[in-house]
Amino acid sequence: MHFHVERVAQQKEIFFPNVASKISFVSSSDAANFLSWLSLNDVVGAVNAASPQPIALQEMMRDIEKATGKTAVYAQSQSEENS
C-alpha cells in the first residue's frame, strides 16, 4: 500500500489494469489466527490467507485520495515505474 500512497501523494501516475478488481489486506491477528488454524489441520497443497472483506482497488484509491488530499493520476498504459 505504501507504493500507492506515495504515488498519489507525489502526484505520479499509477496504473491498474482493472480498478474494479479487489485486493485483500490481512491484519497481523488474522494472519496469526490463520497460522494457528493451519497448524491444527491436515492441509495438502498451496494455501492462501485472505481478508474476509476484500475491497475494490478503486475504493482503496478513493480512501488514499481522501487521506492525502490529492487526486490519483491514472496512467493509460503500464510501465515499470507506474505499476
N, C-alpha and C positions, 0 to 999 in steps of 0.2 A: 504494500500500500504506500510505502514511503515514496516509491518511484512516481506514483500517480499524484500524490500531494505535491511533490516537488515540481512536476511538470506544470500543474495548474498554477501553483504559487509563482512560478517563474514565467508564466505565460508562454510556455513552449508547447509545440504541437505534440499530441498524443494520438496514437492510432488504435482503434478497436475494429476488428472485422465484423463484430456483431455486438452492439451495445445493449441489446436485449438479452444476451446470454447472462447466466447467473454465475456468481462467484461465492465461494464458501470460506468463511474465516472460522477457525477453530480456536476457542479460548484454551488457556492452559488447563483449566479444570475439566473441560470437555475432553481434551487430549489425555489427561490423567485417567479419567473415567473410562475412556476407550481402551487405553493400555491395560488397565485393570481387568476390564471385561475380556479382552483378548487373551490375557494370561490364564483365565479360567475356562476358556472354551477351546475346543479342538478345531482349529480353523486350518484349512489347507488352501494354499494359493495366495494370490495378492489380495490385500485388504486395504481400503482407503477410508480414512476418517473424514467426516464432513460435518459441517454445521447443520443442525436440523432446520435452520432458517436462512437459506442462501438468498442473496439479494442480486437484482439485476445490476450490471455494470453501470447503466445509466443512472440508477438510483444512487449508487456509490459515488458517482461523479457529481451528482447534484449535492450530496452531502459535503463533498470536498469543496465544491464551489461556495457553499454557504459558510463553511469553516474558514476558508481563505479570503472570502470576499472578492474572488476573481472568477472569471468565466473561462472554462476549459476551451482550448483551441484544438479542434479535431483535425487530424491530418486525413487527406483523401487516400493516401497510399502509405504502405508500410515501409519503414526503413529501420536500420539497426538502432538509430538514435531515438525514434519515437515509439518503440514498442518493446 
